[in-house]
């Protein structure tokens, strides 16, 4: 029994050791060794699920912006109804989208930029991948608002341009720019915290459990920092309940720090770590996410019934203190489920895999354009008598927004210099196993 117990303990220790080995100075992982020769080469072939996950994320974004209070037709809902309950539930679940986009950004950056890399070249490439597109679509949304208002408010337009609020969904660009700006320091801190100390004379190799503990410490610290900021932001908003304050608080990078650091961690050894996560029980994750979705959905329904958020009446910020603590658990569970699903789709590709990957490759352009399409659809449906208090309204807006936006982005991608308008359609990374 003692020998068996020793073998089991030795096996567990060895697994932890191999899992943490890329961060130990005494061990050179094959991936790490090859990447040191070319620290900025792309590893998109090592992240075959990336486009599928981007596809899931952009569908989530469109679902959010189709549901509760995000379409012109929603004002037709004046009481808590089964339709409202369903849209609230979908809205809460779909909020995994931005955390997933942030996680994928961290993973891609960590796969490409992890050793010594030129910051000037890094910032230039990151800026060209997001700033021109942001300026183009900010001009479009500012122009649309000026056309509808009959005049151009120049001061508001300039303010919106520099605060990533030219349209309400543009806040995401401001958030991404912060994460890009801080990435060189983030990856350096991440590597330093996980770096094993020099082995002493008594210890030949670093303790695998200590290395594994450092990983937990880094991810746990990022999670606590994010939770602390999200709670603090609620109290700040309560003290200063102004739209400008809310807009700034929503875009501070600390509110998404955990997802970014988790993405960095996964990106440093995507295949092995996703394989480990894929072993988690899908039924257990689904059950936990289902329970959290129902609880958080019920809290939001109570707020809608009491404060009439859909009618534009102010909601007491502290009401969302409890949801802010539990929502990250829901988002993380949902992301893990989608990781498992994406991995299965890569292993067994089909028509749905190709469609989802195509959406993922064009996700940035779709994100920038979809609000314009959604607003036009919602207004058009109201003209023909289909309003937000009718069941038919939401599937039409959701599916129509996806289809029209995808076709528009696909067509724009054929134009010269389209990369600077809608972003580059990323190269294919979903291959037949």
PyMOL commands that set and color helices and strands:
alter all, ss='L'
color gray80, all
select helices_A, chain A and resi 2-23+30-37+44-46+50-66+72-76+82-94+96-112+119-149+154-162+168-194+208-239+243-251+253-267+270-278+282-307+309-311+317-347+351-361+363-383+391-412+419-422
alter helices_A, ss='H'
color red, helices_A
deselect
rebuild
show_as cartoon
